[in-house]
Amino acid sequence: MLLCLLPLLCKAQLMACRGFVKGGYDFWLYLPDDYSTSEKKPLVLFLHGKSLSGHNLNLVRNYGCVDAVSRGRKIDAVIVAPQTSGAWQPAKVMEVIDWVKKNYTVDMDRFYVIGMSMGGYGTLDFAAAYPDKVAAAMALCGGATETELCGLNELPLWIIHGTADTAVPVGCSDRVVEAMAVCGDTTRLIYGRFKGVNHTRLARVFYLEETYDWLFAHRLTDSLRSVDRNVEITAETLNDAFADLTRSNQVKVIDAKNPNQAEHQYYVVKKGDTLSSIAVEQGTTVSILCQLNHIKKTTPLKVGKKIRIK
């Protein structure tokens, strides 16, 4: 039996699930500490941006919810993080959710969606298509490709966009908000228009405790489905996104089809990276990186190249 299908009581695990949804997306599945079939956990869907697209599932761990738990952010929920090679398709995303719902003990009254950039587009398209399925959604520096957006008015929604974003201009979110206003009542919407904030800085939202406090404050069973306005996230809040995080909460990373074999972990080299900076960020040492990648401390790093970190 595949580990992805086992009812288990476990320490936190992150499983690479490839080929589980026929013709659909591959995905990461995170099980929190003490997951068991006797207690329904919230379900969080993370949709990545264009830079993590493709067929290398390890890219999806470079930022977002699954990286947040690896850095020590406590998220007491099942997290599913699919990978796409093109624009997100809501129906295909729902196929993954249906699979998880069938095989895991999750509380679909506490099903949340969050995404950034292209994943922000995916979040808004998905929430607009399934407003009766999503308890709350948060879209970062995205927009929408769907023409019918009135469904967004039916659920608690937080849109955040920086005015200094040159990758996805803030006007993309403005147009979504304008379309929602045409539909009618927008009292379930929070729109954070962060002055002077650029595109990449909003990735810090995934690491904030406030993000998950806000999401988990909502349920599908709430009588009015009103939005919680007691949680505050501002441009200044982002400064402290990593302040309380350590890598002491390392999760076990495995291949779901080969549960006894650890999933190798990789990092994609970015401009300005050095072996020292990567080692510090990933909680390892330069010597270990050299051993894993059969390189020397003086070996130049090429931007875009994958290096093994575990």
Order of alpha helices (4+ residues) and beta strands (2+ residues): beta-beta-beta-alpha-beta-alpha-beta-alpha-beta-beta-alpha-beta-alpha-beta-beta-beta-alpha-alpha-beta
